[in-house]
Amino acid sequence: MDIKITLTNQRKSRPEDESKLGFGKIFTDHMFLMDYDEGIGWHDARIVPYAPLSIDPACVVLHYAQEIFEGMKAYRTADGKVQLFRPECNAVRMNDSCDRLCMPKIPVDDFVTAVKTLVDIDREWVPHTYGASLYIRPFMFATDVGLGVHASKKYIFCIICAPSGAYYAAGLAPVRIYVEDDYIRSAPGLTGAVKCGGNYAASIKAGELAEKLGFSQVLWLDGIEKKYVEEVGAMNILFKIDGKIYTAPTVGTVLPGITRRSAIELLRDWGYEVIEDRLAIDDIMQAARDGKLEEVFGTGTAAVVSPVKELDYKGEAAHISDGKIGPLTQKLYDTLTGIQWGTLPDQKGWIVEVPELG
């Protein structure tokens, strides 16, 4: 892919204190753009100074939400290298989202090349502090002008980057989760397995209510029986019960998380039985009463691994690991972040280095 590069002549000031980056609040100097027109395909790949996008008020995305996105990170190692974690998996998942929302796919190699080129140009923005990273947001949206529910014939693919710290302000501190049994996130046949904005917009109401009650996130139940656990608002979720690991299957209503997939691979390497099957919230609460709910943790690009200290369901609280991060959760976090930041060897072939192109 031929990428035209236009560098900014007004570089921003980078944050001096990387402990106060926050998450997704500061953006780098440049962004990647590429256009799609039916009959022509993808064209005009370019990197340009970060700036507002101009779209028509009747743009399809504003009215019918035909858009998708991804989330990934670039990490700086102790010796100054910059690397990505399984970027081809993000490319494949984005194409799966494209398929569901009738949007044009991007070749995996082109997706990865676009990410690597943008990160290389803005590599000085990749934080030097262990635990901080450059969050990368690829996204695509429909740009046809006109009111009418149909697949667009024009699209923009864009990538922006944000140097970021921990997703949760408390870092790796265990969080409280509210089990939502009124609103639903997804149901069979809908877009639960797709990373599209509509899913997140529909989750905001429950998230706001949970936050007012002092919870960090919502745990969603299935959309039919409201009985089986699915995922948390910003993460997949796994349960260690009596020595075994349980997590919801990714069969259409749960996002197939890349960190989830990686965690499952590691867990199985370590000899744990991982059961990807429906798990009733009532069984989880009973396991807690019986003292068999040993650890609960979320997995996702933003937080990596997030320990859960409490689940609240119908007024009952299940307390986990005495409010502390469990040993397996800690091991998973240390292993994944060690691979990502280069302090542990990559024995899985998950790391892709971003070369300096000069």
Helices and strands as residue ranges (DSSP letters): E 4-5, G 18-20, E 30-37, E 41-49, H 60-64, E 67-69, E 72-76, E 82-85, H 87-100, H 108-121, G 123-125, E 133-142, E 154-164, E 175-180, H 197-212, E 217-221, E 229-232, E 236-241, E 244-247, H 258-269, E 274-276, H 281-289, E 293-300, E 304-313, E 316-319, G 321-323, H 327-340, E 351-353
